[in-house]
Amino acid sequence: MKKEATLCGFWGEIKRPFTGLSPMDGVTDAPFRYIACKYGKPDVIFTEFTPVEGISAGAVKCLYSLIYDKSERPIVAQFFGKTPLCFYKASMIAAELGFDGIDINMGCPAKNIAGKGCGAGLILEPALAKKIIAEAKRGAQEWAEGRELKGIDLPGPILEYIAGAKKGWAKRTTGGTKAGTGKTTGADGHATARTSTATARRARKLLPVSVKTRLGYEKNTAAEWVKHLLEESPAAITMHGRTFKQGYAGTADWSAIAQAAKIIRAAGAVAIGNGDVKSVEDAVRKTGEYGVDGVLIGRAAFGNPWVFTAKTPTVAEKFKVAAEHAKKYSEIFGRGYFSPMKKHLAWYCRGFPGAAAVRQELMKTESFEEVEGIFKKALKRTIY
């Protein structure tokens, strides 16, 4: 039986059309989102996906992707997995950490994810997908009604981390490094990072649950697939315009997105399109042409937080923001593991004379100070 759409929270208030930052695993971490918000300010931001089974098993590291800054609001926590009860617990955690929404990943095309029945693998199991939405909504509802995390069988380390996050810090091990910019040392000798997750005493509110998915598994079955999802009345559905089989190959089928959007909006939910959006102007055009309420920008935001604005940065501005991004990375995650930052630095250094040489130097860096030094030298060598 079809249930009433739940447009609670910000989805019922967000301006239309809107442009948001798409969740991308290994990309949209806390430093990336902070910079995207500061220089582009998307209308809505999603975290990279977080494994619900990992959280339930006590893997504190899984919660690092849920670090956020209050400037990112509205901020949505995205989760993936295949165990309904784990989504219930994750939903409660997202609410406790002060997020504005909860999103379920049903579209990741990575074989090691979909092959285990998670991400896009859930397209093949609509009954399970519906149960997952129902459990996520149950968690949100019970938290809003006053249920406490200590009563839902979460491991001690997870509860300890969340208690710390509510005080403005998040505990983690950083590859043995105990000191670094923005770091203090916890009682157990592990490094801790201060965050801006403002989750102090506040009125409890019901968080909306949404879904991000694809057109289908091997072929376009979007119309049938979204009808299944809508039986559990998610607040919003984001449709990426490719099937699982396509991965990121070819081009996104926006006509198929439009057909799905018509069904989604008729059910009272928010319809969001995603795939091959190159600019904010392109987002606005697609919103009007294909009948979606909003659009998420993904890969076009790599090294380009300005994609959400009409601004074209100078090379000097790119260098400045890239260095700031690297510094923010170290402030949040410490100095023990700088390698994940390097792909971001490479993305900033594209499309100008001498970019390849600068990228090559940046790949040897191990700190934001080294990054700043390389950019200063590059600006002295060439007038951009």
TORKOL-4160 file (C-alpha; in steps of 0.2 Angstrom, whole numbers, padded with zeros to 4 digits, m for minus):
384
<pt num="1" X="0000" Y="0000" Z="0000"/>
<pt num="2" X="0007" Y="0017" Z="m0005"/>
<pt num="3" X="0012" Y="0028" Z="0010"/>
<pt num="4" X="0011" Y="0047" Z="0011"/>
<pt num="5" X="0026" Y="0056" Z="0005"/>
<pt num="6" X="0038" Y="0062" Z="0019"/>
<pt num="7" X="0044" Y="0079" Z="0014"/>
<pt num="8" X="0049" Y="0084" Z="0031"/>
<pt num="9" X="0064" Y="0094" Z="0035"/>
<pt num="10" X="0074" Y="0104" Z="0022"/>
<pt num="11" X="0067" Y="0095" Z="0007"/>
<pt num="12" X="0051" Y="0104" Z="0009"/>
<pt num="13" X="0059" Y="0121" Z="0011"/>
<pt num="14" X="0074" Y="0120" Z="m0001"/>
<pt num="15" X="0072" Y="0133" Z="m0016"/>
<pt num="16" X="0069" Y="0126" Z="m0033"/>
<pt num="17" X="0078" Y="0123" Z="m0044"/>
<pt num="18" X="0093" Y="0119" Z="m0034"/>
<pt num="19" X="0111" Y="0113" Z="m0037"/>
<pt num="20" X="0120" Y="0101" Z="m0025"/>
<pt num="21" X="0136" Y="0092" Z="m0023"/>
<pt num="22" X="0134" Y="0074" Z="m0027"/>
<pt num="23" X="0141" Y="0061" Z="m0015"/>
<pt num="24" X="0157" Y="0053" Z="m0022"/>
<pt num="25" X="0167" Y="0039" Z="m0013"/>
<pt num="26" X="0185" Y="0044" Z="m0009"/>
<pt num="27" X="0181" Y="0062" Z="m0015"/>
<pt num="28" X="0168" Y="0071" Z="m0005"/>
<pt num="29" X="0177" Y="0070" Z="0012"/>
<pt num="30" X="0176" Y="0084" Z="0025"/>
<pt num="31" X="0190" Y="0095" Z="0018"/>
<pt num="32" X="0183" Y="0094" Z="0000"/>
<pt num="33" X="0165" Y="0098" Z="0006"/>
<pt num="34" X="0172" Y="0113" Z="0017"/>
<pt num="35" X="0181" Y="0120" Z="0002"/>
<pt num="36" X="0166" Y="0117" Z="m0010"/>
<pt num="37" X="0155" Y="0126" Z="0002"/>
<pt num="38" X="0166" Y="0141" Z="0005"/>
<pt num="39" X="0169" Y="0144" Z="m0013"/>
<pt num="40" X="0154" Y="0137" Z="m0022"/>
<pt num="41" X="0140" Y="0135" Z="m0008"/>
<pt num="42" X="0130" Y="0121" Z="m0016"/>
<pt num="43" X="0111" Y="0122" Z="m0011"/>
<pt num="44" X="0113" Y="0104" Z="m0003"/>
<pt num="45" X="0129" Y="0094" Z="0001"/>
<pt num="46" X="0130" Y="0075" Z="0003"/>
<pt num="47" X="0144" Y="0066" Z="0012"/>
<pt num="48" X="0154" Y="0051" Z="0004"/>
<pt num="49" X="0145" Y="0035" Z="0007"/>
<pt num="50" X="0147" Y="0026" Z="0024"/>
<pt num="51" X="0146" Y="0008" Z="0027"/>
<pt num="52" X="0132" Y="0004" Z="0039"/>
<pt num="53" X="0138" Y="m0014" Z="0043"/>
<pt num="54" X="0155" Y="m0007" Z="0047"/>
<pt num="55" X="0147" Y="0005" Z="0060"/>
<pt num="56" X="0137" Y="m0009" Z="0068"/>
<pt num="57" X="0153" Y="m0020" Z="0069"/>
<pt num="58" X="0161" Y="m0006" Z="0079"/>
<pt num="59" X="0173" Y="0001" Z="0066"/>
<pt num="60" X="0175" Y="0019" Z="0072"/>
<pt num="61" X="0185" Y="0024" Z="0056"/>
<pt num="62" X="0169" Y="0022" Z="0046"/>
<pt num="63" X="0162" Y="0037" Z="0055"/>
<pt num="64" X="0176" Y="0049" Z="0049"/>
<pt num="65" X="0167" Y="0052" Z="0033"/>
<pt num="66" X="0153" Y="0060" Z="0044"/>
<pt num="67" X="0164" Y="0074" Z="0050"/>
<pt num="68" X="0156" Y="0090" Z="0044"/>
<pt num="69" X="0156" Y="0109" Z="0046"/>
<pt num="70" X="0141" Y="0119" Z="0051"/>
<pt num="71" X="0144" Y="0130" Z="0035"/>
<pt num="72" X="0139" Y="0115" Z="0024"/>
<pt num="73" X="0121" Y="0115" Z="0029"/>
<pt num="74" X="0110" Y="0107" Z="0023"/>
<pt num="75" X="0121" Y="0092" Z="0025"/>
<pt num="76" X="0115" Y="0074" Z="0021"/>
<pt num="77" X="0123" Y="0059" Z="0028"/>
<pt num="78" X="0124" Y="0045" Z="0014"/>
<pt num="79" X="0125" Y="0027" Z="0019"/>
<pt num="80" X="0127" Y="0010" Z="0010"/>
<pt num="81" X="0125" Y="m0008" Z="0014"/>
<pt num="82" X="0112" Y="m0022" Z="0013"/>
<pt num="83" X="0106" Y="m0025" Z="0031"/>
<pt num="84" X="0090" Y="m0016" Z="0036"/>
<pt num="85" X="0094" Y="m0016" Z="0055"/>
<pt num="86" X="0111" Y="m0008" Z="0051"/>
<pt num="87" X="0102" Y="0006" Z="0042"/>
<pt num="88" X="0091" Y="0009" Z="0057"/>
<pt num="89" X="0106" Y="0011" Z="0068"/>
<pt num="90" X="0115" Y="0022" Z="0055"/>
<pt num="91" X="0099" Y="0033" Z="0054"/>
<pt num="92" X="0099" Y="0036" Z="0072"/>
<pt num="93" X="0117" Y="0040" Z="0072"/>
<pt num="94" X="0115" Y="0053" Z="0058"/>
<pt num="95" X="0101" Y="0061" Z="0068"/>
<pt num="96" X="0112" Y="0061" Z="0084"/>
<pt num="97" X="0126" Y="0069" Z="0075"/>
<pt num="98" X="0115" Y="0083" Z="0069"/>
<pt num="99" X="0113" Y="0080" Z="0050"/>
<pt num="100" X="0099" Y="0087" Z="0040"/>
<pt num="101" X="0095" Y="0072" Z="0031"/>
<pt num="102" X="0099" Y="0054" Z="0027"/>
<pt num="103" X="0102" Y="0046" Z="0010"/>
<pt num="104" X="0103" Y="0028" Z="0005"/>
<pt num="105" X="0116" Y="0023" Z="m0009"/>
<pt num="106" X="0107" Y="0012" Z="m0021"/>
<pt num="107" X="0118" Y="0017" Z="m0036"/>
<pt num="108" X="0136" Y="0014" Z="m0033"/>
<pt num="109" X="0143" Y="0004" Z="m0048"/>
<pt num="110" X="0159" Y="m0003" Z="m0040"/>
<pt num="111" X="0159" Y="m0021" Z="m0043"/>
<pt num="112" X="0166" Y="m0024" Z="m0025"/>
<pt num="113" X="0150" Y="m0015" Z="m0019"/>
<pt num="114" X="0136" Y="m0020" Z="m0031"/>
<pt num="115" X="0143" Y="m0038" Z="m0031"/>
<pt num="116" X="0139" Y="m0039" Z="m0013"/>
<pt num="117" X="0121" Y="m0034" Z="m0015"/>
<pt num="118" X="0125" Y="m0016" Z="m0009"/>
<pt num="119" X="0124" Y="0000" Z="m0020"/>
<pt num="120" X="0117" Y="m0003" Z="m0037"/>
<pt num="121" X="0115" Y="m0021" Z="m0032"/>
<pt num="122" X="0100" Y="m0017" Z="m0023"/>
<pt num="123" X="0091" Y="m0013" Z="m0040"/>
<pt num="124" X="0090" Y="m0032" Z="m0042"/>
<pt num="125" X="0082" Y="m0034" Z="m0025"/>
<pt num="126" X="0067" Y="m0021" Z="m0023"/>
<pt num="127" X="0059" Y="m0030" Z="m0008"/>
<pt num="128" X="0076" Y="m0028" Z="0001"/>
<pt num="129" X="0078" Y="m0010" Z="m0005"/>
<pt num="130" X="0061" Y="m0006" Z="0002"/>
<pt num="131" X="0064" Y="m0014" Z="0019"/>
<pt num="132" X="0080" Y="m0004" Z="0020"/>
<pt num="133" X="0071" Y="0013" Z="0017"/>
<pt num="134" X="0058" Y="0008" Z="0030"/>
<pt num="135" X="0071" Y="0004" Z="0043"/>
<pt num="136" X="0080" Y="0020" Z="0040"/>
<pt num="137" X="0064" Y="0030" Z="0042"/>
<pt num="138" X="0060" Y="0020" Z="0058"/>
<pt num="139" X="0077" Y="0025" Z="0065"/>
<pt num="140" X="0074" Y="0044" Z="0060"/>
<pt num="141" X="0056" Y="0043" Z="0068"/>
<pt num="142" X="0062" Y="0034" Z="0084"/>
<pt num="143" X="0076" Y="0046" Z="0087"/>
<pt num="144" X="0064" Y="0061" Z="0084"/>
<pt num="145" X="0053" Y="0053" Z="0097"/>
<pt num="146" X="0067" Y="0053" Z="0110"/>
<pt num="147" X="0075" Y="0036" Z="0109"/>
<pt num="148" X="0093" Y="0036" Z="0114"/>
<pt num="149" X="0108" Y="0027" Z="0105"/>
<pt num="150" X="0113" Y="0018" Z="0121"/>
<pt num="151" X="0097" Y="0007" Z="0119"/>
<pt num="152" X="0100" Y="0001" Z="0101"/>
<pt num="153" X="0115" Y="m0011" Z="0104"/>
<pt num="154" X="0129" Y="m0001" Z="0097"/>
<pt num="155" X="0147" Y="m0005" Z="0101"/>
<pt num="156" X="0155" Y="0004" Z="0115"/>
<pt num="157" X="0169" Y="0013" Z="0103"/>
<pt num="158" X="0155" Y="0019" Z="0092"/>
<pt num="159" X="0145" Y="0027" Z="0107"/>
<pt num="160" X="0162" Y="0034" Z="0113"/>
<pt num="161" X="0166" Y="0042" Z="0097"/>
<pt num="162" X="0148" Y="0050" Z="0095"/>
<pt num="163" X="0149" Y="0057" Z="0113"/>
<pt num="164" X="0165" Y="0065" Z="0108"/>
<pt num="165" X="0159" Y="0072" Z="0092"/>
<pt num="166" X="0144" Y="0080" Z="0101"/>
<pt num="167" X="0157" Y="0090" Z="0111"/>
<pt num="168" X="0166" Y="0096" Z="0095"/>
<pt num="169" X="0179" Y="0083" Z="0093"/>
<pt num="170" X="0181" Y="0066" Z="0084"/>
<pt num="171" X="0193" Y="0053" Z="0090"/>
<pt num="172" X="0203" Y="0043" Z="0078"/>
<pt num="173" X="0220" Y="0034" Z="0075"/>
<pt num="174" X="0230" Y="0043" Z="0062"/>
<pt num="175" X="0244" Y="0031" Z="0057"/>
<pt num="176" X="0253" Y="0032" Z="0073"/>
<pt num="177" X="0255" Y="0051" Z="0072"/>
<pt num="178" X="0250" Y="0060" Z="0088"/>
<pt num="179" X="0254" Y="0078" Z="0083"/>
<pt num="180" X="0249" Y="0089" Z="0069"/>
<pt num="181" X="0240" Y="0105" Z="0065"/>
<pt num="182" X="0223" Y="0105" Z="0073"/>
<pt num="183" X="0227" Y="0090" Z="0083"/>
<pt num="184" X="0227" Y="0086" Z="0102"/>
<pt num="185" X="0231" Y="0070" Z="0110"/>
<pt num="186" X="0218" Y="0060" Z="0119"/>
<pt num="187" X="0219" Y="0051" Z="0135"/>
<pt num="188" X="0223" Y="0034" Z="0126"/>
<pt num="189" X="0237" Y="0042" Z="0116"/>
<pt num="190" X="0228" Y="0043" Z="0100"/>
<pt num="191" X="0226" Y="0059" Z="0090"/>
<pt num="192" X="0210" Y="0068" Z="0090"/>
<pt num="193" X="0204" Y="0081" Z="0078"/>
<pt num="194" X="0193" Y="0096" Z="0082"/>
<pt num="195" X="0178" Y="0097" Z="0071"/>
<pt num="196" X="0163" Y="0109" Z="0069"/>
<pt num="197" X="0150" Y="0096" Z="0071"/>
<pt num="198" X="0138" Y="0106" Z="0082"/>
<pt num="199" X="0127" Y="0093" Z="0090"/>
<pt num="200" X="0125" Y="0100" Z="0108"/>
<pt num="201" X="0108" Y="0100" Z="0116"/>
<pt num="202" X="0094" Y="0104" Z="0103"/>
<pt num="203" X="0076" Y="0100" Z="0099"/>
<pt num="204" X="0074" Y="0084" Z="0091"/>
<pt num="205" X="0068" Y="0084" Z="0073"/>
<pt num="206" X="0062" Y="0071" Z="0061"/>
<pt num="207" X="0075" Y="0069" Z="0047"/>
<pt num="208" X="0070" Y="0065" Z="0029"/>
<pt num="209" X="0076" Y="0049" Z="0021"/>
<pt num="210" X="0081" Y="0050" Z="0002"/>
<pt num="211" X="0088" Y="0038" Z="m0011"/>
<pt num="212" X="0102" Y="0040" Z="m0024"/>
<pt num="213" X="0101" Y="0027" Z="m0038"/>
<pt num="214" X="0103" Y="0023" Z="m0056"/>
<pt num="215" X="0091" Y="0019" Z="m0071"/>
<pt num="216" X="0093" Y="0001" Z="m0069"/>
<pt num="217" X="0105" Y="m0014" Z="m0068"/>
<pt num="218" X="0109" Y="m0020" Z="m0086"/>
<pt num="219" X="0095" Y="m0010" Z="m0095"/>
<pt num="220" X="0084" Y="0005" Z="m0091"/>
<pt num="221" X="0070" Y="0000" Z="m0079"/>
<pt num="222" X="0069" Y="0017" Z="m0070"/>
<pt num="223" X="0050" Y="0018" Z="m0072"/>
<pt num="224" X="0047" Y="0002" Z="m0063"/>
<pt num="225" X="0061" Y="0004" Z="m0051"/>
<pt num="226" X="0056" Y="0021" Z="m0044"/>
<pt num="227" X="0038" Y="0014" Z="m0042"/>
<pt num="228" X="0045" Y="0001" Z="m0030"/>
<pt num="229" X="0055" Y="0014" Z="m0020"/>
<pt num="230" X="0040" Y="0026" Z="m0019"/>
<pt num="231" X="0030" Y="0013" Z="m0010"/>
<pt num="232" X="0041" Y="0018" Z="0005"/>
<pt num="233" X="0039" Y="0036" Z="0002"/>
<pt num="234" X="0057" Y="0043" Z="0002"/>
<pt num="235" X="0057" Y="0062" Z="0003"/>
<pt num="236" X="0068" Y="0063" Z="m0013"/>
<pt num="237" X="0076" Y="0052" Z="m0026"/>
<pt num="238" X="0091" Y="0056" Z="m0036"/>
<pt num="239" X="0092" Y="0047" Z="m0052"/>
<pt num="240" X="0109" Y="0045" Z="m0061"/>
<pt num="241" X="0107" Y="0044" Z="m0079"/>
<pt num="242" X="0116" Y="0028" Z="m0082"/>
<pt num="243" X="0113" Y="0009" Z="m0078"/>
<pt num="244" X="0125" Y="m0001" Z="m0067"/>
<pt num="245" X="0132" Y="m0010" Z="m0082"/>
<pt num="246" X="0137" Y="0007" Z="m0090"/>
<pt num="247" X="0147" Y="0012" Z="m0074"/>
<pt num="248" X="0153" Y="0030" Z="m0079"/>
<pt num="249" X="0155" Y="0026" Z="m0098"/>
<pt num="250" X="0145" Y="0034" Z="m0112"/>
<pt num="251" X="0133" Y="0048" Z="m0108"/>
<pt num="252" X="0120" Y="0050" Z="m0095"/>
<pt num="253" X="0102" Y="0048" Z="m0102"/>
<pt num="254" X="0093" Y="0063" Z="m0097"/>
<pt num="255" X="0077" Y="0058" Z="m0106"/>
<pt num="256" X="0076" Y="0043" Z="m0095"/>
<pt num="257" X="0079" Y="0054" Z="m0080"/>
<pt num="258" X="0064" Y="0065" Z="m0085"/>
<pt num="259" X="0053" Y="0050" Z="m0087"/>
<pt num="260" X="0057" Y="0044" Z="m0069"/>
<pt num="261" X="0056" Y="0062" Z="m0062"/>
<pt num="262" X="0038" Y="0063" Z="m0068"/>
<pt num="263" X="0034" Y="0048" Z="m0058"/>
<pt num="264" X="0043" Y="0054" Z="m0043"/>
<pt num="265" X="0036" Y="0071" Z="m0043"/>
<pt num="266" X="0018" Y="0064" Z="m0045"/>
<pt num="267" X="0021" Y="0054" Z="m0029"/>
<pt num="268" X="0025" Y="0070" Z="m0020"/>
<pt num="269" X="0043" Y="0067" Z="m0018"/>
<pt num="270" X="0058" Y="0078" Z="m0024"/>
<pt num="271" X="0066" Y="0072" Z="m0041"/>
<pt num="272" X="0084" Y="0075" Z="m0043"/>
<pt num="273" X="0095" Y="0072" Z="m0059"/>
<pt num="274" X="0113" Y="0068" Z="m0059"/>
<pt num="275" X="0126" Y="0064" Z="m0073"/>
<pt num="276" X="0137" Y="0074" Z="m0085"/>
<pt num="277" X="0132" Y="0091" Z="m0078"/>
<pt num="278" X="0147" Y="0102" Z="m0083"/>
<pt num="279" X="0142" Y="0119" Z="m0075"/>
<pt num="280" X="0129" Y="0128" Z="m0065"/>
<pt num="281" X="0122" Y="0135" Z="m0081"/>
<pt num="282" X="0121" Y="0117" Z="m0087"/>
<pt num="283" X="0112" Y="0112" Z="m0071"/>
<pt num="284" X="0099" Y="0126" Z="m0073"/>
<pt num="285" X="0096" Y="0121" Z="m0091"/>
<pt num="286" X="0094" Y="0103" Z="m0087"/>
<pt num="287" X="0082" Y="0107" Z="m0073"/>
<pt num="288" X="0070" Y="0116" Z="m0084"/>
<pt num="289" X="0072" Y="0104" Z="m0099"/>
<pt num="290" X="0070" Y="0088" Z="m0090"/>
<pt num="291" X="0057" Y="0092" Z="m0076"/>
<pt num="292" X="0068" Y="0089" Z="m0061"/>
<pt num="293" X="0067" Y="0099" Z="m0045"/>
<pt num="294" X="0086" Y="0100" Z="m0044"/>
<pt num="295" X="0103" Y="0093" Z="m0050"/>
<pt num="296" X="0118" Y="0086" Z="m0042"/>
<pt num="297" X="0135" Y="0090" Z="m0049"/>
<pt num="298" X="0149" Y="0077" Z="m0047"/>
<pt num="299" X="0165" Y="0075" Z="m0057"/>
<pt num="300" X="0164" Y="0093" Z="m0063"/>
<pt num="301" X="0168" Y="0099" Z="m0045"/>
<pt num="302" X="0185" Y="0090" Z="m0045"/>
<pt num="303" X="0197" Y="0104" Z="m0041"/>
<pt num="304" X="0184" Y="0116" Z="m0046"/>
<pt num="305" X="0173" Y="0122" Z="m0031"/>
<pt num="306" X="0168" Y="0137" Z="m0042"/>
<pt num="307" X="0158" Y="0126" Z="m0053"/>
<pt num="308" X="0143" Y="0130" Z="m0042"/>
<pt num="309" X="0145" Y="0149" Z="m0047"/>
<pt num="310" X="0148" Y="0158" Z="m0063"/>
<pt num="311" X="0166" Y="0162" Z="m0058"/>
<pt num="312" X="0181" Y="0157" Z="m0068"/>
<pt num="313" X="0196" Y="0157" Z="m0056"/>
<pt num="314" X="0213" Y="0163" Z="m0061"/>
<pt num="315" X="0228" Y="0151" Z="m0059"/>
<pt num="316" X="0234" Y="0161" Z="m0044"/>
<pt num="317" X="0216" Y="0158" Z="m0036"/>
<pt num="318" X="0217" Y="0140" Z="m0040"/>
<pt num="319" X="0234" Y="0139" Z="m0031"/>
<pt num="320" X="0228" Y="0148" Z="m0016"/>
<pt num="321" X="0212" Y="0138" Z="m0014"/>
<pt num="322" X="0222" Y="0121" Z="m0017"/>
<pt num="323" X="0234" Y="0126" Z="m0004"/>
<pt num="324" X="0220" Y="0130" Z="0008"/>
<pt num="325" X="0212" Y="0113" Z="0004"/>
<pt num="326" X="0228" Y="0105" Z="0008"/>
<pt num="327" X="0230" Y="0114" Z="0025"/>
<pt num="328" X="0212" Y="0110" Z="0029"/>
<pt num="329" X="0215" Y="0091" Z="0025"/>
<pt num="330" X="0230" Y="0091" Z="0038"/>
<pt num="331" X="0219" Y="0101" Z="0051"/>
<pt num="332" X="0206" Y="0087" Z="0050"/>
<pt num="333" X="0215" Y="0071" Z="0047"/>
<pt num="334" X="0233" Y="0075" Z="0053"/>
<pt num="335" X="0250" Y="0073" Z="0045"/>
<pt num="336" X="0251" Y="0055" Z="0046"/>
<pt num="337" X="0244" Y="0051" Z="0028"/>
<pt num="338" X="0244" Y="0065" Z="0015"/>
<pt num="339" X="0243" Y="0054" Z="0000"/>
<pt num="340" X="0223" Y="0055" Z="m0002"/>
<pt num="341" X="0225" Y="0074" Z="m0004"/>
<pt num="342" X="0236" Y="0072" Z="m0019"/>
<pt num="343" X="0223" Y="0068" Z="m0032"/>
<pt num="344" X="0214" Y="0084" Z="m0027"/>
<pt num="345" X="0230" Y="0094" Z="m0030"/>
<pt num="346" X="0231" Y="0086" Z="m0047"/>
<pt num="347" X="0213" Y="0091" Z="m0051"/>
<pt num="348" X="0217" Y="0109" Z="m0047"/>
<pt num="349" X="0232" Y="0109" Z="m0059"/>
<pt num="350" X="0223" Y="0108" Z="m0076"/>
<pt num="351" X="0220" Y="0119" Z="m0091"/>
<pt num="352" X="0235" Y="0131" Z="m0089"/>
<pt num="353" X="0253" Y="0132" Z="m0097"/>
<pt num="354" X="0265" Y="0122" Z="m0086"/>
<pt num="355" X="0251" Y="0112" Z="m0077"/>
<pt num="356" X="0259" Y="0095" Z="m0080"/>
<pt num="357" X="0276" Y="0101" Z="m0072"/>
<pt num="358" X="0267" Y="0108" Z="m0057"/>
<pt num="359" X="0257" Y="0092" Z="m0055"/>
<pt num="360" X="0272" Y="0082" Z="m0055"/>
<pt num="361" X="0280" Y="0092" Z="m0041"/>
<pt num="362" X="0264" Y="0091" Z="m0031"/>
<pt num="363" X="0264" Y="0072" Z="m0031"/>
<pt num="364" X="0280" Y="0072" Z="m0021"/>
<pt num="365" X="0273" Y="0082" Z="m0007"/>
<pt num="366" X="0270" Y="0076" Z="0011"/>
<pt num="367" X="0263" Y="0092" Z="0019"/>
<pt num="368" X="0253" Y="0107" Z="0015"/>
<pt num="369" X="0269" Y="0118" Z="0018"/>
<pt num="370" X="0277" Y="0109" Z="0004"/>
<pt num="371" X="0262" Y="0112" Z="m0007"/>
<pt num="372" X="0262" Y="0131" Z="m0003"/>
<pt num="373" X="0281" Y="0131" Z="m0007"/>
<pt num="374" X="0278" Y="0123" Z="m0024"/>
<pt num="375" X="0264" Y="0135" Z="m0029"/>
<pt num="376" X="0274" Y="0150" Z="m0024"/>
<pt num="377" X="0289" Y="0145" Z="m0035"/>
<pt num="378" X="0277" Y="0141" Z="m0049"/>
<pt num="379" X="0269" Y="0159" Z="m0048"/>
<pt num="380" X="0287" Y="0166" Z="m0048"/>
<pt num="381" X="0292" Y="0156" Z="m0063"/>
<pt num="382" X="0277" Y="0161" Z="m0074"/>
<pt num="383" X="0265" Y="0175" Z="m0075"/>
<pt num="384" X="0248" Y="0168" Z="m0076"/>
